[in-house]
């Protein structure tokens, strides 16, 4: 009897033409580290009296399908998740390398069908109507560079054979923390220990009455872009900005020697006034929990640019 192992798990992704309807083809194999994407349907205890001390059978409640996917920041596959977060990019370049620019502020987001497979059981679960609710990652000095995508799905369909056909394969060109850099208003930002970035679409689940217990959709609400920067306290530049209530532009970037790069530009970042604590003889550090807003000049909150050999997403 075969036992399921994560080492043999597979994931395939395709964008949908119609929300909640998996496409017949066009799936791409996705690299991932872990996933909690799944559907659950709780049971409601019977409240009826008059049948003795033993309870009556429970009834089924509504279906909830959602979860997280932990994925690498890489030069090719990460573009699919950026498209899910921001919408279809503007692509330039007559030949490779191509530049894909993703902009915040889109009123509509594409939905995806994602299949996770455990071939040794076999069990293939197709999650249709997946919309990206939030994506977050961290910059630091060392370790593996991964992002976490939080998804809201419409439902789950389980089978013993794959519905994704033979997914297209991508070349894995992974970014690392060593490839990362930060700038503030175009100049390198020094003394940064770590940084967190979180972009949220704040999805509104459309929970209408249906005979299958599924949602009707997930619409994006007011977006939010927040994070934190932990710095060694060496000058008062950031503190002065926080006190004055001014905005700055922060850019988080990664690049590979082969030419691929990912740049995430936050056009208007506002910093809170932090508490500066002296906790001992070691260096003094300060944490700024920043918030982003729409920049009136650029006309949006953030821009993500991915340069790679993929012609179109």
C-alpha positions as CSV (number, residue, x, y, z in Angstrom):
1,X,0.0,0.0,0.0
2,X,1.5,3.3,-1.1
3,X,1.8,6.1,1.4
4,X,1.7,9.8,0.4
5,X,4.9,11.7,0.7
6,X,5.5,15.4,0.2
7,X,8.6,14.7,-1.8
8,X,6.5,13.3,-4.6
9,X,3.8,16.0,-4.5
10,X,3.1,18.0,-7.6
11,X,1.4,21.3,-8.3
12,X,0.1,22.7,-11.6
13,X,-1.5,26.1,-12.2
14,X,-3.5,27.6,-15.1
15,X,-5.5,30.9,-15.3
16,X,-9.2,30.5,-15.9
17,X,-11.3,32.1,-18.6
18,X,-14.5,31.7,-16.6
19,X,-14.4,31.9,-12.8
20,X,-14.6,28.5,-11.2
21,X,-14.2,26.5,-14.4
22,X,-10.8,24.8,-14.8
23,X,-9.3,25.1,-18.3
24,X,-8.9,22.0,-20.4
25,X,-5.2,22.8,-21.1
26,X,-2.5,25.4,-20.5
27,X,-1.3,24.2,-17.1
28,X,2.2,25.0,-15.9
29,X,4.2,23.0,-13.3
30,X,4.9,25.2,-10.2
31,X,7.7,24.9,-7.7
32,X,6.6,25.1,-4.1
33,X,7.9,24.3,-0.6
34,X,4.6,23.5,1.1
35,X,0.9,24.2,0.8
36,X,-2.1,24.2,3.1
37,X,-4.5,24.8,0.2
38,X,-7.6,22.6,0.8
39,X,-11.3,22.5,1.3
40,X,-13.2,21.7,4.5
41,X,-16.8,21.3,5.4
42,X,-17.6,21.2,9.1
43,X,-20.4,19.4,10.7
44,X,-23.2,21.1,12.7
45,X,-24.4,19.3,15.9
46,X,-28.0,18.6,16.1
47,X,-29.9,20.8,18.6
48,X,-33.2,18.8,18.6
49,X,-34.7,17.4,21.7
50,X,-37.0,14.6,22.5
51,X,-34.9,11.7,21.2
52,X,-33.1,10.8,24.4
53,X,-29.6,11.6,25.6
54,X,-27.8,10.4,22.5
55,X,-27.6,13.1,19.8
56,X,-29.1,12.9,16.3
57,X,-26.9,12.8,13.3
58,X,-25.0,16.1,12.4
59,X,-25.6,18.0,9.2
60,X,-23.1,19.5,6.8
61,X,-22.2,23.2,6.9
62,X,-20.9,25.4,4.0
63,X,-17.7,24.5,2.2
64,X,-14.6,26.7,2.8
65,X,-11.7,26.4,0.4
66,X,-8.5,28.4,1.0
67,X,-5.0,28.1,2.2
68,X,-1.4,29.2,1.8
69,X,1.3,28.2,-0.7
70,X,5.0,28.7,0.2
71,X,6.9,29.3,-3.0
72,X,10.4,30.4,-4.0
73,X,11.1,33.8,-5.4
74,X,12.5,32.9,-8.8
75,X,12.8,34.5,-12.2
76,X,10.1,32.6,-14.1
77,X,7.4,30.9,-12.0
78,X,7.0,33.9,-9.6
79,X,5.5,35.9,-12.5
80,X,2.4,33.7,-12.4
81,X,1.9,34.7,-8.7
82,X,2.5,38.4,-9.5
83,X,-0.1,38.2,-12.2
84,X,-2.5,36.7,-9.7
85,X,-1.7,39.5,-7.2
86,X,-1.9,42.5,-9.6
87,X,-3.4,41.4,-12.9
88,X,-2.0,41.0,-16.4
89,X,1.4,42.8,-16.8
90,X,2.6,45.1,-19.5
91,X,5.3,43.3,-21.3
92,X,8.0,45.0,-23.4
93,X,10.9,43.6,-25.5
94,X,11.0,42.2,-29.0
95,X,13.1,39.3,-27.9
96,X,14.5,37.9,-24.6
97,X,15.0,39.2,-22.1
98,X,11.4,40.5,-21.6
99,X,10.4,43.0,-19.0
100,X,7.0,42.4,-17.3
101,X,5.6,45.3,-15.3
102,X,2.8,44.6,-12.8
103,X,0.9,47.6,-11.4
104,X,-1.3,47.8,-8.3
105,X,-4.8,49.3,-8.5
106,X,-6.5,46.9,-10.9
107,X,-10.3,46.5,-10.2
108,X,-10.3,42.9,-11.4
109,X,-8.0,40.0,-10.7
110,X,-7.6,36.8,-12.6
111,X,-8.7,33.5,-11.1
112,X,-6.7,30.3,-11.3
113,X,-7.2,26.6,-11.2
114,X,-4.5,24.9,-9.1
115,X,-4.1,21.1,-8.9
116,X,-2.1,19.4,-6.2
117,X,-1.3,15.8,-6.8
118,X,-0.1,12.8,-4.7
119,X,0.4,10.2,-7.4
120,X,1.2,7.3,-5.0
121,X,-2.3,7.2,-3.5
122,X,-3.4,8.4,-6.1
123,X,-5.2,11.7,-5.2
124,X,-5.4,14.7,-7.5
125,X,-7.2,17.7,-6.0
126,X,-8.3,20.5,-8.4
127,X,-9.0,23.9,-6.7
128,X,-10.9,26.1,-9.0
129,X,-11.7,29.8,-8.6
130,X,-8.5,30.5,-6.8
131,X,-7.9,34.3,-6.2
132,X,-4.8,35.6,-4.5
133,X,-5.7,37.4,-1.2
134,X,-2.2,38.2,0.1
135,X,1.5,37.7,-0.7
136,X,4.3,38.3,1.7
137,X,8.0,37.7,1.9
138,X,11.0,38.8,4.0
139,X,14.5,40.2,3.2
140,X,17.3,39.2,5.4
141,X,21.0,38.4,5.3
142,X,20.9,34.6,4.9
143,X,18.6,31.7,4.5
144,X,16.2,30.5,1.8
145,X,14.2,33.2,0.1
146,X,10.5,32.2,-0.1
147,X,7.2,34.0,-0.3
148,X,3.8,32.9,1.1
149,X,0.7,33.3,-1.1
150,X,-2.7,33.2,0.6
151,X,-5.5,32.0,-1.7
152,X,-9.2,32.0,-1.6
153,X,-10.8,29.2,-3.8
154,X,-14.3,28.4,-4.8
155,X,-14.1,24.7,-4.3
156,X,-12.3,21.4,-4.5
157,X,-12.7,18.5,-6.9
158,X,-10.9,15.2,-6.1
159,X,-10.0,12.5,-8.6
160,X,-7.7,9.6,-9.1
161,X,-6.2,10.9,-12.3
162,X,-4.8,14.3,-13.2
163,X,-6.9,16.9,-14.9
164,X,-3.9,19.1,-15.8
165,X,-2.6,16.9,-18.6
166,X,1.2,17.3,-19.0
167,X,2.0,20.7,-17.5
168,X,4.6,22.9,-19.1
169,X,7.9,22.9,-17.3
170,X,9.8,26.1,-16.3
171,X,13.5,26.6,-15.7
172,X,14.1,27.2,-12.0
173,X,16.3,30.3,-11.6
174,X,16.0,31.1,-7.9
175,X,16.8,34.4,-6.3
176,X,18.5,34.4,-2.9
177,X,18.9,36.8,-0.1
178,X,22.5,37.3,-1.3
179,X,21.0,38.8,-4.5
180,X,18.9,41.3,-2.7
181,X,19.3,45.1,-2.2
182,X,17.2,48.0,-0.9
183,X,17.1,51.7,-2.0
184,X,15.4,54.7,-0.6
185,X,14.6,57.5,-3.1
186,X,17.1,55.9,-5.5
187,X,20.0,55.7,-3.0
188,X,21.2,52.5,-1.2
189,X,19.6,52.2,2.2
190,X,22.3,51.0,4.7
191,X,22.2,49.4,8.1
192,X,19.1,47.3,7.3
193,X,19.0,44.1,9.3
194,X,15.7,42.7,7.9
195,X,12.6,43.8,6.0
196,X,9.1,42.4,5.7
197,X,6.8,43.1,2.7
198,X,3.0,42.2,2.7
199,X,0.7,43.1,-0.2
200,X,-3.0,42.3,0.5
201,X,-6.0,42.5,-1.9
202,X,-8.4,42.1,1.0
203,X,-10.8,39.9,-0.8
204,X,-14.5,40.0,-0.1
205,X,-16.0,36.6,-0.3
206,X,-19.4,36.5,-2.1
207,X,-21.2,34.1,0.2
208,X,-24.6,33.7,-1.6
209,X,-27.0,30.8,-1.1
210,X,-26.1,27.9,-3.4
211,X,-27.0,24.2,-3.4
212,X,-23.3,23.2,-3.5
213,X,-22.2,25.3,-0.5
214,X,-19.6,27.2,-2.5
215,X,-19.0,30.9,-2.7
216,X,-19.9,32.9,-5.8
217,X,-16.6,34.7,-6.0
218,X,-14.0,36.8,-4.3
219,X,-13.8,40.5,-5.1
220,X,-10.8,42.7,-4.3
221,X,-11.5,45.5,-1.9
222,X,-9.1,48.4,-0.9
223,X,-5.6,47.0,-1.2
224,X,-3.0,47.3,1.6
225,X,0.8,47.3,1.4
226,X,2.5,47.2,4.7
227,X,5.8,45.9,6.2
228,X,8.6,46.6,8.6
229,X,12.2,47.6,8.4
230,X,14.6,46.7,11.2
231,X,17.7,48.9,11.1
232,X,20.8,49.5,13.1
233,X,20.5,53.0,14.5
234,X,23.3,54.9,12.8
235,X,21.6,58.2,11.7
236,X,18.3,60.1,12.0
237,X,17.2,60.0,8.4
238,X,14.3,57.6,8.8
239,X,13.3,59.1,12.2
240,X,13.3,62.6,10.8
241,X,11.1,61.4,7.9
242,X,8.7,59.8,10.4
243,X,8.5,62.9,12.5
244,X,7.9,65.2,9.5
245,X,5.2,62.8,8.1
246,X,6.8,62.7,4.7
247,X,6.8,59.9,2.2
248,X,9.7,58.2,0.5
249,X,10.1,55.6,-2.3
250,X,11.5,52.2,-1.2
251,X,12.7,49.7,-3.8
252,X,13.4,46.0,-3.0
253,X,15.3,44.3,-5.7
254,X,17.0,41.0,-6.6
255,X,19.2,40.2,-9.6
256,X,21.0,37.2,-11.0
257,X,24.4,37.1,-12.8
258,X,22.5,35.7,-15.9
259,X,20.5,38.9,-16.2
260,X,17.2,38.0,-14.7
261,X,15.9,40.4,-12.0
262,X,12.9,41.3,-9.8
263,X,12.3,44.8,-8.6
264,X,9.4,45.8,-6.2
265,X,9.0,49.5,-6.0
266,X,6.8,51.1,-3.3
267,X,6.2,54.6,-4.5
268,X,4.9,56.3,-1.3
269,X,6.0,54.9,2.0
270,X,5.0,56.5,5.3
271,X,7.0,55.7,8.5
272,X,5.7,55.8,12.1
273,X,7.8,57.4,14.8
274,X,9.5,54.4,16.5
275,X,10.5,53.7,20.0
276,X,14.3,53.8,20.3
277,X,15.3,51.4,23.0
278,X,18.7,50.7,24.6
279,X,18.4,47.1,25.8
280,X,22.1,46.4,26.6
281,X,25.7,46.9,25.5
282,X,25.2,45.7,22.0
283,X,24.1,47.8,19.0
284,X,20.9,49.8,19.1
285,X,18.2,48.8,16.6
286,X,15.0,50.4,15.6
287,X,11.9,48.9,13.8
288,X,9.7,50.9,11.5
289,X,6.3,49.4,10.7
290,X,5.7,51.2,7.4
291,X,2.5,51.7,5.4
292,X,2.2,52.5,1.7
293,X,-0.3,54.7,-0.1
294,X,-1.2,55.8,-3.6
295,X,1.4,58.2,-5.0
296,X,-0.3,61.1,-6.7
297,X,2.5,61.6,-9.3
298,X,2.9,57.9,-10.4
299,X,-0.8,57.2,-9.9
300,X,-0.5,54.0,-8.1
301,X,0.9,52.4,-4.9
302,X,3.5,50.0,-6.2
303,X,5.1,48.5,-9.3
304,X,6.7,45.1,-9.6
305,X,9.0,44.5,-12.6
306,X,10.2,41.0,-13.5
307,X,12.8,40.5,-16.2
308,X,13.2,37.0,-17.7
309,X,13.0,34.9,-20.8
310,X,9.2,34.3,-20.6
311,X,7.5,36.0,-23.5
312,X,4.0,36.3,-22.1
313,X,2.2,35.6,-18.8
